Amino acid sequence: MPKPIDHPKYEPLLVAPKDACILLGVGNTKLYELIKQRRLEVVKFGKATRITIASIHALASSIMMGA
């Protein structure tokens, strides 16, 4: 997981897939399944893939709500 910026107001907007796995408590296969189902939003920077924190929060909320 990337080191947080040394300022309490800032949270990363994008995370690498391995960090998204840690945050969600899922493996790589499940993560890419969620991406394929469009339950997670992906941003590409050249070859780098990043997942939006907003989509991780939205997924976690929908899971907690039973959706």
LOZALUM-506705 format. One record per atom (N, C-alpha, C): residue in one letter; atom name; x negated, y, z. Coordinates in nm, 4 decimals, always signed. Layout:
N
[gunu A,CA,[X,Y,Z]];
...
// end
This chain:
67
[gunu M,N,[-0.0846,-0.1173,+0.0000]];
[gunu M,CA,[+0.0000,+0.0000,+0.0000]];
[gunu M,C,[-0.0891,+0.1236,+0.0000]];
[gunu P,N,[-0.0533,+0.2237,-0.0809]];
[gunu P,CA,[-0.1374,+0.3427,-0.0847]];
[gunu P,C,[-0.1361,+0.4144,+0.0495]];
[gunu K,N,[-0.2478,+0.4800,+0.0782]];
[gunu K,CA,[-0.2543,+0.5561,+0.2026]];
[gunu K,C,[-0.1613,+0.6758,+0.1927]];
[gunu P,N,[-0.0845,+0.7034,+0.2986]];
[gunu P,CA,[+0.0044,+0.8196,+0.2930]];
[gunu P,C,[-0.0759,+0.9489,+0.2886]];
[gunu I,N,[-0.0191,+1.0475,+0.2239]];
[gunu I,CA,[-0.0806,+1.1799,+0.2209]];
[gunu I,C,[-0.0775,+1.2334,+0.3629]];
[gunu D,N,[-0.1832,+1.3026,+0.4012]];
[gunu D,CA,[-0.1969,+1.3495,+0.5391]];
[gunu D,C,[-0.1065,+1.4694,+0.5666]];
[gunu H,N,[+0.0214,+1.4508,+0.5403]];
[gunu H,CA,[+0.1206,+1.5542,+0.5675]];
[gunu H,C,[+0.2530,+1.4834,+0.5921]];
[gunu P,N,[+0.3162,+1.5059,+0.7056]];
[gunu P,CA,[+0.4354,+1.4284,+0.7422]];
[gunu P,C,[+0.5563,+1.4464,+0.6509]];
[gunu K,N,[+0.5610,+1.5532,+0.5721]];
[gunu K,CA,[+0.6770,+1.5778,+0.4865]];
[gunu K,C,[+0.6738,+1.4988,+0.3569]];
[gunu Y,N,[+0.5589,+1.4445,+0.3196]];
[gunu Y,CA,[+0.5451,+1.3831,+0.1887]];
[gunu Y,C,[+0.5584,+1.2319,+0.1941]];
[gunu E,N,[+0.6340,+1.1799,+0.0999]];
[gunu E,CA,[+0.6487,+1.0367,+0.0798]];
[gunu E,C,[+0.6238,+1.0133,-0.0681]];
[gunu P,N,[+0.5565,+0.9029,-0.1034]];
[gunu P,CA,[+0.5320,+0.8806,-0.2459]];
[gunu P,C,[+0.6632,+0.8662,-0.3226]];
[gunu L,N,[+0.6649,+0.9129,-0.4460]];
[gunu L,CA,[+0.7823,+0.9001,-0.5323]];
[gunu L,C,[+0.7795,+0.7704,-0.6105]];
[gunu L,N,[+0.6578,+0.7200,-0.6352]];
[gunu L,CA,[+0.6385,+0.5986,-0.7144]];
[gunu L,C,[+0.5409,+0.5072,-0.6417]];
[gunu V,N,[+0.5612,+0.3766,-0.6553]];
[gunu V,CA,[+0.4674,+0.2802,-0.5975]];
[gunu V,C,[+0.4366,+0.1719,-0.7000]];
[gunu A,N,[+0.3214,+0.1088,-0.6839]];
[gunu A,CA,[+0.2813,-0.0021,-0.7691]];
[gunu A,C,[+0.3690,-0.1238,-0.7375]];
[gunu P,N,[+0.3832,-0.2152,-0.8324]];
[gunu P,CA,[+0.4649,-0.3343,-0.8086]];
[gunu P,C,[+0.4272,-0.4118,-0.6828]];
[gunu K,N,[+0.2972,-0.4263,-0.6556]];
[gunu K,CA,[+0.2570,-0.5013,-0.5363]];
[gunu K,C,[+0.3054,-0.4324,-0.4090]];
[gunu D,N,[+0.3070,-0.2985,-0.4089]];
[gunu D,CA,[+0.3565,-0.2246,-0.2932]];
[gunu D,C,[+0.5087,-0.2344,-0.2819]];
[gunu A,N,[+0.5770,-0.2365,-0.3959]];
[gunu A,CA,[+0.7222,-0.2537,-0.3953]];
[gunu A,C,[+0.7582,-0.3914,-0.3387]];
[gunu C,N,[+0.6789,-0.4930,-0.3721]];
[gunu C,CA,[+0.7015,-0.6271,-0.3163]];
[gunu C,C,[+0.6925,-0.6237,-0.1644]];
[gunu I,N,[+0.5917,-0.5550,-0.1131]];
[gunu I,CA,[+0.5733,-0.5451,+0.0317]];
[gunu I,C,[+0.6908,-0.4713,+0.0953]];
[gunu L,N,[+0.7297,-0.3587,+0.0360]];
[gunu L,CA,[+0.8393,-0.2793,+0.0913]];
[gunu L,C,[+0.9709,-0.3569,+0.0928]];
[gunu L,N,[+0.9951,-0.4360,-0.0104]];
[gunu L,CA,[+1.1205,-0.5105,-0.0216]];
[gunu L,C,[+1.1141,-0.6488,+0.0421]];
[gunu G,N,[+0.9934,-0.6963,+0.0688]];
[gunu G,CA,[+0.9781,-0.8290,+0.1260]];
[gunu G,C,[+1.0094,-0.9399,+0.0269]];
[gunu V,N,[+0.9747,-0.9168,-0.0994]];
[gunu V,CA,[+0.9987,-1.0157,-0.2048]];
[gunu V,C,[+0.8677,-1.0454,-0.2766]];
[gunu G,N,[+0.8674,-1.1521,-0.3530]];
[gunu G,CA,[+0.7506,-1.1866,-0.4339]];
[gunu G,C,[+0.7574,-1.1226,-0.5710]];
[gunu N,N,[+0.6508,-1.1430,-0.6457]];
[gunu N,CA,[+0.6400,-1.0874,-0.7804]];
[gunu N,C,[+0.7536,-1.1303,-0.8719]];
[gunu T,N,[+0.7867,-1.2599,-0.8683]];
[gunu T,CA,[+0.8910,-1.3123,-0.9571]];
[gunu T,C,[+1.0241,-1.2443,-0.9291]];
[gunu K,N,[+1.0608,-1.2319,-0.8026]];
[gunu K,CA,[+1.1874,-1.1674,-0.7652]];
[gunu K,C,[+1.1847,-1.0197,-0.8028]];
[gunu L,N,[+1.0716,-0.9540,-0.7831]];
[gunu L,CA,[+1.0605,-0.8122,-0.8172]];
[gunu L,C,[+1.0885,-0.7909,-0.9654]];
[gunu Y,N,[+1.0250,-0.8712,-1.0520]];
[gunu Y,CA,[+1.0445,-0.8540,-1.1953]];
[gunu Y,C,[+1.1846,-0.8969,-1.2394]];
[gunu E,N,[+1.2455,-0.9871,-1.1641]];
[gunu E,CA,[+1.3857,-1.0224,-1.1898]];
[gunu E,C,[+1.4757,-0.9024,-1.1600]];
[gunu L,N,[+1.4490,-0.8326,-1.0501]];
[gunu L,CA,[+1.5256,-0.7125,-1.0151]];
[gunu L,C,[+1.5056,-0.6020,-1.1191]];
[gunu I,N,[+1.3844,-0.5913,-1.1719]];
[gunu I,CA,[+1.3568,-0.4930,-1.2770]];
[gunu I,C,[+1.4350,-0.5300,-1.4024]];
[gunu K,N,[+1.4326,-0.6573,-1.4396]];
[gunu K,CA,[+1.5050,-0.7032,-1.5589]];
[gunu K,C,[+1.6550,-0.6788,-1.5449]];
[gunu Q,N,[+1.7076,-0.6938,-1.4224]];
[gunu Q,CA,[+1.8491,-0.6698,-1.3959]];
[gunu Q,C,[+1.8804,-0.5204,-1.3847]];
[gunu R,N,[+1.7771,-0.4383,-1.3985]];
[gunu R,CA,[+1.7876,-0.2917,-1.3883]];
[gunu R,C,[+1.8349,-0.2457,-1.2512]];
[gunu R,N,[+1.7999,-0.3223,-1.1495]];
[gunu R,CA,[+1.8316,-0.2823,-1.0122]];
[gunu R,C,[+1.7188,-0.1986,-0.9537]];
[gunu L,N,[+1.6041,-0.1980,-1.0222]];
[gunu L,CA,[+1.4915,-0.1128,-0.9858]];
[gunu L,C,[+1.4510,-0.0323,-1.1082]];
[gunu E,N,[+1.4172,+0.0941,-1.0857]];
[gunu E,CA,[+1.3783,+0.1831,-1.1952]];
[gunu E,C,[+1.2263,+0.1839,-1.2098]];
[gunu V,N,[+1.1812,+0.1647,-1.3320]];
[gunu V,CA,[+1.0384,+0.1558,-1.3619]];
[gunu V,C,[+0.9944,+0.2756,-1.4443]];
[gunu V,N,[+0.8750,+0.3232,-1.4134]];
[gunu V,CA,[+0.8117,+0.4303,-1.4897]];
[gunu V,C,[+0.6783,+0.3753,-1.5380]];
[gunu K,N,[+0.6476,+0.3973,-1.6654]];
[gunu K,CA,[+0.5210,+0.3505,-1.7220]];
[gunu K,C,[+0.4300,+0.4702,-1.7479]];
[gunu F,N,[+0.3042,+0.4570,-1.7058]];
[gunu F,CA,[+0.1986,+0.5532,-1.7361]];
[gunu F,C,[+0.0920,+0.4765,-1.8113]];
[gunu G,N,[+0.0976,+0.4781,-1.9435]];
[gunu G,CA,[+0.0055,+0.3956,-2.0206]];
[gunu G,C,[+0.0304,+0.2498,-1.9862]];
[gunu K,N,[-0.0706,+0.1829,-1.9323]];
[gunu K,CA,[-0.0555,+0.0431,-1.8924]];
[gunu K,C,[-0.0048,+0.0274,-1.7496]];
[gunu A,N,[-0.0080,+0.1341,-1.6726]];
[gunu A,CA,[+0.0322,+0.1275,-1.5321]];
[gunu A,C,[+0.1839,+0.1275,-1.5181]];
[gunu T,N,[+0.2334,+0.0367,-1.4355]];
[gunu T,CA,[+0.3761,+0.0289,-1.4053]];
[gunu T,C,[+0.3978,+0.0779,-1.2634]];
[gunu R,N,[+0.4951,+0.1643,-1.2458]];
[gunu R,CA,[+0.5301,+0.2140,-1.1127]];
[gunu R,C,[+0.6804,+0.2026,-1.0936]];
[gunu I,N,[+0.7216,+0.1846,-0.9704]];
[gunu I,CA,[+0.8632,+0.1709,-0.9363]];
[gunu I,C,[+0.9009,+0.2892,-0.8486]];
[gunu T,N,[+1.0162,+0.3472,-0.8773]];
[gunu T,CA,[+1.0565,+0.4653,-0.8015]];
[gunu T,C,[+1.0995,+0.4256,-0.6604]];
[gunu I,N,[+1.0577,+0.5068,-0.5657]];
[gunu I,CA,[+1.0986,+0.4865,-0.4265]];
[gunu I,C,[+1.2503,+0.5025,-0.4155]];
[gunu A,N,[+1.3067,+0.5938,-0.4934]];
[gunu A,CA,[+1.4525,+0.6152,-0.4893]];
[gunu A,C,[+1.5272,+0.4866,-0.5247]];
[gunu S,N,[+1.4785,+0.4131,-0.6258]];
[gunu S,CA,[+1.5473,+0.2895,-0.6640]];
[gunu S,C,[+1.5269,+0.1802,-0.5585]];
[gunu I,N,[+1.4135,+0.1825,-0.4900]];
[gunu I,CA,[+1.3908,+0.0867,-0.3801]];
[gunu I,C,[+1.4877,+0.1160,-0.2663]];
[gunu H,N,[+1.5038,+0.2444,-0.2312]];
[gunu H,CA,[+1.5994,+0.2829,-0.1268]];
[gunu H,C,[+1.7422,+0.2457,-0.1672]];
[gunu A,N,[+1.7774,+0.2712,-0.2927]];
[gunu A,CA,[+1.9121,+0.2405,-0.3403]];
[gunu A,C,[+1.9398,+0.0902,-0.3349]];
[gunu L,N,[+1.8421,+0.0104,-0.3740]];
[gunu L,CA,[+1.8580,-0.1350,-0.3693]];
[gunu L,C,[+1.8740,-0.1825,-0.2263]];
[gunu A,N,[+1.7892,-0.1320,-0.1380]];
[gunu A,CA,[+1.7986,-0.1721,+0.0037]];
[gunu A,C,[+1.9338,-0.1333,+0.0620]];
[gunu S,N,[+1.9824,-0.0148,+0.0280]];
[gunu S,CA,[+2.1142,+0.0283,+0.0773]];
[gunu S,C,[+2.2250,-0.0615,+0.0258]];
[gunu S,N,[+2.2194,-0.0971,-0.1026]];
[gunu S,CA,[+2.3241,-0.1820,-0.1582]];
[gunu S,C,[+2.3203,-0.3215,-0.0971]];
[gunu I,N,[+2.2024,-0.3714,-0.0664]];
[gunu I,CA,[+2.1905,-0.5010,-0.0014]];
[gunu I,C,[+2.2491,-0.4944,+0.1395]];
[gunu M,N,[+2.2178,-0.3869,+0.2118]];
[gunu M,CA,[+2.2699,-0.3723,+0.3483]];
[gunu M,C,[+2.4217,-0.3538,+0.3510]];
[gunu M,N,[+2.4767,-0.2962,+0.2438]];
[gunu M,CA,[+2.6210,-0.2752,+0.2354]];
[gunu M,C,[+2.6918,-0.4019,+0.1858]];
[gunu G,N,[+2.6136,-0.5027,+0.1476]];
[gunu G,CA,[+2.6716,-0.6284,+0.1028]];
[gunu G,C,[+2.7048,-0.6345,-0.0452]];
[gunu A,N,[+2.6469,-0.5447,-0.1235]];
[gunu A,CA,[+2.6755,-0.5430,-0.2684]];
[gunu A,C,[+2.5854,-0.6369,-0.3429]];
// end
